Structures are given as C-alpha cells and as structure tokens.
Amino acid sequence: MDMNVVFDEFPIIKSDRLTLKKIDASHLEDVFEIYSNDKVFEYCGIIPKHKKETVKSMIGHFDRDYNKKSRVKWGIFTHTESDKLVGIIEAFDFNQKVNMVTIGCFLAESHWGKGIATHAVKALVGFLFDEAHVNRIQAEVMPANEISKKVLITNGFVKEGTLRQATLWSGKGIVDLEIYSILKNEYK
C-alpha cells in the first residue's frame, strides 16, 4: 500500500461524472444537510448532528484525521453541480500489514436514486487499487441496508458473511454487520 499517494497531498479523484475532493468550511451548509437528516444515518453507526456548530467542528476533525493518516473523507461533487457537495465517501482503517482498507459512503437524501453512490464507490475503488496499490477493500453494512449492498455488488464486491452481534454502533447498540469485499485481482 502506498500511503504517500493517499496522505502526502489530499488526493482529488475525478471520473466522468464526479469529483471527489477535500471538504472545507465553505461546504458547511451541504455537510449540515447530510448530517442533520436522520434518514441518511438510519443504517449507519453515526448519530445525526442537528447543530451547525457541531458540524462545523466536525469538518475540522476531517482535517485532523487526515493529518493523523487515519481516515480520508472526500466530498462528492457532480459535474452538473460542481460547487454543491452531494455526499461524502471515506476510506479508513488502513491496515498496512495486510494491505487493506475499509470504505463507507453516504449521500444527501435529495440525491438518492441517481447512481451517485455507485459512481463514487467505483471512482474510489479505482484510486485505491490503481494509485494506492491496496490489495483488499471492504465495507461493513447493516443487513437491512439493501441499497448500500446493491451499490457494493454493482462495483464487484462480494458478501463474505455476517458478523453476528459483533459491533457497537452509536445510536444503534450492538448490531450485526455484513462484510463485503473486493480484492485487487477481482477488480475489472
């Protein structure tokens, strides 16, 4: 895994439909729209944030985590609305010993059903395999989250199994998680 590609300079990832780039204070309204919507985090271990000040300080935490080389959060921007952040996609739990990383993604509700998550995951997977030379990418999904599972399967991920009552997620308690993964040699 080439951590320098990920952490030397914030990577901008472009596809034919999307740009994944750094989130900053100018995106506060868009980030707040996502984090204040309870529906967005129905199947996620994140508690919605209903105060703009909380979200503003969270954006600072995105930088902190990036500088600590522990997590990267990209804003998802469509080419049709290049100034509007429509979602967030992240890579975290960089495990260099086995050359593996975990990803996650969430969109503003107003942009659900447009194929944006599928394209964002495709762009991130390409970057992680082709540029960062990761061998394994995985995602953890609550069993009821059919939409996220479809996004992963469309991008070549395989369900490996269910971890029963294995994780404590904020606001959800102890939950089951399904694990999906894709290996570099399976990537097309």
N, C-alpha and C positions, 0 to 999 in steps of 0.2 A: 504494500500500500504506500503510495506516495503522498504523505501527509503535507508536504510542501505545496503541492498543487492545490490542496484544499485550504491551507492556513497561512501561506506566505502573503497572499493578497486575496481579498474577498473575491471568489470566483463568480463571474457573470456567465450564465448558461443561456444560450439562445437556441430556439427551434424555429420552425416555420410559422408557428402560431403564438409562441410565448417567449417571454424573457423572465428568467429567474435572477433576481438581483437583491442587493442589500436593502434591508428595511431601515428607515431612519425616522426622525421626529416628524418630518413632513408627511408621513403616512399615518399619523395618529388617528385621523377620522376613519380611515379604511380598516386599520387594525382593530379599532374600537368596535366597528360594525361587526367584525367577526367574533371577537372575544366577548361581546355583550349578548350574543344570541345563544340562548340555552340549547336550541335545536342543533347548532353546529357541534356541540360537545356532548350530545346525547350518548354517543358510543365511545367516549374518549375519557382518559384519566385526567382531564383538565377541568377545573371549576371555572365557569364563566365569570368574567370581570365586568361589573356594572358601574365602575367609576373610571372616568377618563384619566385621572391622576395615576391610578393603579396601572392602567395600560401604558401610560407614558413612561413610568419607571420600568415596566416590563421591556419596553423597546431598548432601554439601556442595558437590561440583563441579556438581551440578544447579543449585544456587543461584548459584554463581559464573558459570556460563554464561548463566543468565537475566539476571543483573545486567550482564553484558557485552553483552547483547542479541544473542547469537549462536545460542542454542538454548533451546527450551522443552520440558521433559519433564513431561507430565501423568501422574499415576496414574489408572488406570481403575478405577472403583468401580461395582459393580452396585447397583441399588436394593434387591435382596434381601439383599445382604451389604454394607451401606453403610460398614462400618468396615474391610473387607478389600480391600486393593489386589490386583487380579487381573491387572493388566497395566500396561504403560507405552506411551504414544504420544507421539511427539515431532515437532516442527517445527524445521527447521534450514536452514542455507544460505539465509538471507533475502537475495535478490538484488533490491534496490530498483530497479536500473536497468531491469530487465525485468519487475519486479513478480511475482516467482516465489519459491516456497519448496519445499523437499523435506520429505517426511514419512516416518516409519517407525513400526512398531508391533511389540510382542511381548508374549505372554501367558504366565502361569504354565501349565505343562503340564496341571494339573488343571482348567483352564478352556478347553481346546481343544475345538473342535467345538460350541460353544454359540452361535455367532453374535456373540460379544462383539467380536471384531476388526472385523467388518463394521459393527457399530453404532458403534464408537468412531471408525472412519475416517469414517463418514457424519457424525457429530457434529463432528469436527474440520474436515472439508471445508466444512460449512455455516458454521462460525465463520470460517474463513479467507476464504471468498468473501463472506459477508453482513456480517461485522463488520470484518474487517481489510482488505477490498477488494483481496485478492490476485487476480491475473489467471490465474496458472498454478500448479498444484500438481503435483509429480512425486514418483515413488518409484523407487528402484533395487532390483531384485530379482535374486537369483541364478537362472539359468534352471531349475534343478531344484526351485525352491520353488513348487510348484503351488498350495499353499494360499494363500499371500500373493497370488499372481497372481489367484486366484479372488476374494479379498476386494476387490482393486482393481477388477477388471472389474465386479463386482456394484455397485460405487459409481460406475460410469460412466467409469472410467479406460480409456485406450486404449494398447495397446502401440505404442510408436514404433519400436522396433528394439533391436538388441543391440550393445552396445559390447564388442568382442572384445578380451580380454586387456588391458583398459583401466584396471583399478584394482587397487591393492594393498590387500587386506583382512587385518587382523591375524588370524593363525592359519590363513589360507586361501591366502596367497600372491597371485599375480596371477590375477585372476578375470575372467570375462565377466559383464556385468550387462545385464539387460533394463531398459529405461526405459519407465515407464508415466506418463501424464499425463492431466490433465483441465483444461480451460480454463473460465473463468467463463461464457462464452456456451454451453457444453455442459452446465452444471450445471442439474439439474432440481429 
